Amino acid sequence: MKEKRKHVIVAGGGVAGMEAAGSLAEMGIRVTLVEKGEDPGGHLLQWHALFPGRRPAEEVRKYLRKRIAHENINVITRTTVEKIRHHGHEVIADLSGGKQERADAVIVATGFDLFDAHRKEEYGYGIYDNVITSADLEDMFNRKKVARADGSPPSRIGFIHCVGSRDEKVNNNHCSKVCCVTAVKQAIEVRKLLPESEVFCFYMDMRMFGPYYEELYRESQEVHNVNYIRGKVSEASVNINNRLVIKVEDTLAGRPLKMELDLMVLMVGMEMSKPGTRLAEASGLNTGINRFLESADHHYGSNLSGVAGIFYAGTCTAPMNITDTISHSRAAVEETVRYLGGR
Amino acid sequence: MSEQKANRFGFAINRSRAINYDTSDRKVREYVTLREPSFRLCFACGGCTAACTTGQHASFNLRRMNTYIRRGEIDNLREEVTRCMLCGKCLLVCPRGVNTRNVVAVTAEALRKLDRNEL
């Protein structure tokens, strides 16, 4: 008797989900890829260029689109996986809208949400015109125009690191890892687009953890004249000339510092996604103190949920860059295939 | 003749500028840490100093004070610690949840006790 073809549901169609779906399909496994948005792609859809090499994000999007263009993959959009439960050897996924999907296993790839900058009210996002987030700036890069709200070019731009990360006041003690290098990348891009402008990064620590990140940081100083001031910005206000005024301590000089800015970019961090949180709560999956999904083992089981047939891929477990997300996703596929073979 | 002139052709002995961690006074640090354990959480971001009203006009810097206490460099704190008005604005900023206001109060207390030989 011919064995029934295996079927895996992938919850989330971002980088992790697309890579997982592609890998599974390649191995002859039937995949249902469930994506909440209009199209798969996740946060990558809004990115213009990627660190460290500043390659166009479209190159990676193209790779991922090609990856899921496979006859074994069925993509369901505008849908989320709300609950996963066991039914004998199978798992049943309850989808938003009331439908159900049966499968042999599920890979959870629900990703992250960007921190909502409104929550750091002292920085004035949504209150002052020229306070934007790193994602908003990426959108300006897409439109090839970095400008103030009135359309004028900014002459001084400040990047505020760690917005919504490493901050007990918003209940996020974790580091989002990629915002430091994103700020460096974006600072360089601003300097290239607006050569007359001055750019300052306000940081607590520069966490250049990946290959070529430290080199990019160096390039930003050596070639692009980006300035770095070590201190956490405590608040922003607007003066009579409609320029932003920030207060910070220049901790290396040991004195408070005030600076006027034309444009302030908040480097928003990563939080566990809302659909991911709902799924975890409904399905009884463990979450950590940082609210991301907690794997069965931190070192050698980071794709394992501890529940048979449920696996984790990508930033639903912790903040990650694209490189690590893709590796983590492939590892999740390996765990899944091993599980399917052993049943 | 001033001391400087007298030593023009000789070798003056300067006190070392290095922080000598082994001979430094740990009593203040221990007192503050015991009474306000959140003191240990500071990662020196300077948010408190940026928000501080006193620090805009006078030499008062909680972030630096924290480091000095940890290193046992307490001589320069005696005057500085009296400048804080205990308004607590720094409390609203601190991303590590340090009870900054109490750190100042407890430090002032520790220095008083140190002077009275009660530490």
Interface residues (C-beta under 8 A of the other chain):
Chain A: E122 C162 R166 D167 E168 K169 M204 D205 R230 G231 K232 V233 S234 E235 K247 V248 E249 D250 T251 G254 R255 P256 L257
Chain B: F43 A44 C45 G46 G47 C48 T49 A50 A51 C52 G55 Q56 N61 R63 R64 L92 V93 C94 P95 R96 G97
